[in-house]
Amino acid sequence: MENIRGSVLMVVAMAAFAMEDMFVKSASTHLAVGVVLMLFGLGGMVVFGVLITARGQRLLHPALASKPLLIKLALEVVGRLGYTLGIALTPLSNASAILQATPLVVVAGAAVVFSERVGIRRWVAVGIGFIGVLIVLRPGLDGFVPAALWTVLGMLGFAGRDLATRACPPVLSNFQLSFYGFMMLIPTGVLILLIFGGVTTPDLFALRDVAGAVAFGSLAYWSLTKAMRMGEVSVITPFRYTRLIFALILGAVVFGERPDAAMIVGAALIVASGLYTLIEGRRSRARARVRA
């Protein structure tokens, strides 16, 4: 039952993340992307600030000055900067497909940074996943959209953030980490405004979309946290890929997107490679326990 509950919560989290992306993309049509991020960050800080205070935790913990957390927050800026521009400037379904390669980058990064053992099969799967990303991007072909490279930058930033999270002080709760993550959206928004300009006054439509992004973003973080604390991680984690399904549906219904064959094939390779790395990683750990 714990696995079932965790899996359902993971699907809820991925649906909420897809809704968050939809609202951010919609808000960016009414408002400068930098301002959208700043308002989104403020809203998330309020939500998680209340949750942290209610639990009797500290908003600004001394561990905030630790090197791993500072690296994580810097990579959060890179991830949010790239991915937000990606969903604002390219189809939501394409950006979501590229984002699914994040676990593959984490696997490769863990081998390099933490010297984790990654067998030849998982390395091959990672390589196939990256081929899927290239198929979605289509560099050098007529369908290539240069703005999609922002999504690649965001994906790399998020992968680095996930790696840095492993080294963060364990005294920090998930709510505190979420609060700091939303906090970093404000300087990210400022950076985007400095680069691209376009400061505008929010209208009711933009404020509605930002409020929707905050609500669904908060629900997503809460559901993800609960999901990862129950059941087996290897059972629950594969349901992360349902985010792409929700993004495809929302992209088609809300923004009239029609993914072509190349995008579908590339996304399928990315998801299949990610699922295989999870399954093979589980088998490798089981074999290691048997040998021990």
N, C-alpha and C positions, 0 to 999 in steps of 0.2 A: 504493500500500500504506500510505503514511503517513496518508492520509485515512481509509482503512478502519480502521486501528488506532486513530486518534484518535476516530473515530466510535464504535467499540466501547467504548473507555474512557469516553467521555462517557455512553453508555447505562449502563455499570456505575456511574458516579458518580451518575447520577440515580436508579438503583435503590437504591443505598446511602443516598442522602439520604432517599428515601421510607421506607426501613427505619428510619433514624434518627428520622424524624418519628413513625413508628408506635410505637417504643420509648419516646420521650418522652411521647407521649399515654398509652400504657399505664402508664408509671411515675407519671404525674400522677393516676391513679386510686387509687394506693396511698400517695402521698406528696405533700406540698405542692409546688406548681409551683416555688416559689422554691428549695426544697431540691434538687429535681431538677436545676435549672439549675446550682446551685453544684457538685453532684457531677459533673455532665456536664462543666462547665468544668475542674474539677480533673483529671478523667480525660484530657481532650483535651490539657491542658497537659503532663501526664506523657508522653503519646505523642509530641507534637511537640517537647517538650524533649529527649527522647532522640534524635530524628532530627536536631535542630539541633546537639546536642553531638557526635554521631557525624560530622557534616560539618565540625566545627571552627569553627562559627559562634558568635556571641555571643547568649546568651539575651536580655540587656538591651542592645540596641544604642543608641548615642547618638542615632540618628535617631528613637528612640522619643519624644523631646521635640519633634519637628518639628510645626508647626501642622497640616499636612495629615493626618498620622497621628493626632494627637489628635482632629481632627474625625471621622476615619474610625472611631476607637474609640468616640466618643460616639454616632455613628449606629449602630454595632454594637449598643450597649445598647438603643437605640430599636427596632431591627429585631428583636432577640432577645426583648425584652420583649413586643412586640406579637404576633409570630408564635407564640411559645410559648404565650401565653395563648389565641391564636386556635385552635391545634390542640388545646389542652386543653379548651376550652369549646364548640367547634363541630365538626361532622363533618370528618374529615381531608380528604375529597375537596373540600369547599367551600373550606377554607383553602388547599389546594394550588392550586385553580383561581384564586383571587385572587392568589396569589403569582406566577403566570405573567405577571401584568401588569408585573412589575418591569422587564423590558427596555424596555417602552414608556415608563415613567417615566424611565428612564435616557436614552432618546433625547430626550425633551422637556427633561430637565435639562441634557443636554450642549449643547443649543441655547441655553439661558439662561445657564448657568455658563461654558461654554467657547467660546461663540459658534460652535458647529459649525453648518454649513449643513444644514437639514432642509427638504427640498422639500415642496410642498403635498400630494403623494401620501402621504408618510409622516406628515404632520400629520393627514390624514384617517384613516389607519390607526390612529394613536394615539387619536384621538377614538372610533373604532369599538371599539377595545379597552376604553376606559373605559366605553362603553355596556355592554359585556359584563360588566364588574365590577358595574355597577349592576343588571344582570339577575340576577347571582348573589346580590347583597345583598338585592334587592327592598325598598328603603326605602319605608315607608308602606303596604306590603301585608301580608297575613296571614302570609306565610312569612318576614318579616323577623326576623332574630335579632340583637339589639343587640351581642352578644358578637363578631359577625363584624367589627365595626369595629376590634377589636384586630388582626385580620389585616391590615386596610388600613393601620393604623399600622405594623405590622411590614414590610409591603411597601414603604411609603415610606421607612422607615429603611434597609432593605437597598438600595434604589435609591440613596439618598444615600451609603451606604457604598461602593457600586460606583463612583460618581462620584468620591468622595474618594480611592479607591484609585489612580485615574489620576494624581493629583498627589502620591502618596506617594514618598519618596526611593527611587530605583531600587536603592540599595545593599542594601535589605532583600529577603531571599529570600521565596518563597511560604510556606515552612515557618515563617519568623519571623512573617510576617503572620498565619498560621493560629494560631500560639502566642498572639499578642496578642489575636486574636479570641476564642479559648477563655478567655483570662484575663479578658476583660470579662464573661463569663457569671457570674462570682462576684459582682461588684457588682450585676449585673442581678438575680440571685437574691435578694440582700439587699434590693434595692429592692422586689421583688415581696412579700417577706415583711413589709416595713414597711407596705406598702399593704394587703395582704390578710390577713396573719397566717397562722396555721395551721401552726406548726412541729410536725413529727412526727418520730418516730424511724424510720429506714428499716428495712423488713423485707426478707426474702430476695427476695420478688417484685420489690420496688422496686429493690433492688441489681442483680438480674438484668437488669431493663429498662434501668437506667442503663448497666450494662456493655455491653449490646447497642447502645445509642445511641452510646457512645464508640467501640466497634469499627467500626460501620458509618459513623459520622461521619468517623473517621480514614481509612477506606478511600475514602470519597467525596471528601474533600479531596485525597488522594493521586492518585486517578484523574483528578479534574478538572484538577489541576496538570499531570499527564503529557499529558492530552488536548490542553490548550491550547498545549503546546509542540511539537506535531507536526501536520503537515498544514496545510490552509488553515482559518483561523478561520471564514470564511463557510460552509464545508462542515460543520464540526464543531458549531458553535454551535446550529443548529436542533435537534439531538438533545437539547438541554436540556429540551425540552417533553415528552420521554418520562417525565419525573418525574410528570406528571399522570396518565399511564396507570397507572404503578405505584401511585400514591396511590389511584386509583379501585379497583384490584384489592384492595389491602390494606384499604381502608376497607370494602369489601363482605365480604371473607373474614374479617377479624379483628374488625371492629366492627359488622358487619351493616348497614352504610349502604346506602341505596338512593337514589342521586341522582335528582331529579325532572327534568322536561323543561326547566324554567327554568334549572336549574344546568348541564345539558348544553349548552343553547343558548348561555348566557353564556360557558362555558368554551371552546366552539368559536370564538366571536367573538374571545376573548382570544388564543387560540393562533394563529388565522388572521391576526390583525392583527400579532402578533409576528413570525410567519414572513414576512409581506409586508414589514415594515419592514427585516428582514434582507436580503431579496432586493433590494428597492429601494435600500437603502444600498449594496449591492455594485454595482448598476448605475450609481448616481450616481458612485461612485469610478472606475468604468471609463470613464464619459463624461468625467470630469475629466481622467483620464490622456490620453485621446485628444485633448482640446482643448489640453493642455499640449504 
